[in-house]
Amino acid sequence: MAVFHYTIELLPFDDAGKFARIMHERTTDESRTLVWDSQPSESSLRELRSLLPIDTSWGPCEEYVSSVDTWNSDLRIWHHDVQRKNVESIIFRLSAVAFPAQLIARIVAIANGNYWQIGAMESQCVFPPSAENIIEDFRKSRAARFLEDPESVMIEASQSIDRNRDRQV
C-alpha cells in the first residue's frame, strides 16, 4: 500500500464485530482472514467490479484499478482460493492525491444497499456507510497527512518498515 492510499474494507453487518479481532491479527492490509460468513450476492459483486475500469486480477485476488491519471485507487476482492468461490475480504485503497468523491459515493450506495458496514484499516474503526464517516476518518489518516507534508510521512513510513523488519528477525 502506498502512503497516499486510504484503505477501507466492506464488512457484512453480521460480521462487523469480527473486524477488530481480525485487524489485531493482521500484519499488513494484504493478509487475509475469512470475514464473509454470509457471502455477497453475485449481483453485488458485479456492481463492485463495475466501479473501476481496469481489471488486473491475479490468483485469488480480483483487482480493479482506476486509470493511471488518478493515482490508482483500487478494489481488491480476495477469495479463499484461485477458483474464486468464497469471498474473504473486499478492500478499497483510495488515493488521497486524487480523492475520488464519486467513487466514495458509489461505494456508500452499494454498502447501504447490502446492509454492509465500513471498516477503516488504519484507525480500525467500523462505521455505517456514509461519505461523511469516510471523510472524517480519512482526515485522521497517514494518507491525509501525506497531502500536507509528504516528506515527513515518507520518513515515518520507512521507519515503520524498518521496525516491522526488526520484529521479524
ABEGO torsion letter per residue (X at the ends): XBAABBBBBBBBAAAAAAAAAAAAABABAABBBBABABBBBAAAAAAAAAABABBABBEABBBBBBBAAAGGBBBBBBBABAAGABBABBBBBBBAABBBAAAAAAAAAAAAAAGBBBBBAAAGBBBBBBAAAAAAAAAABAAAAAAABAAAAAAAAAAAAAAAAAAAX
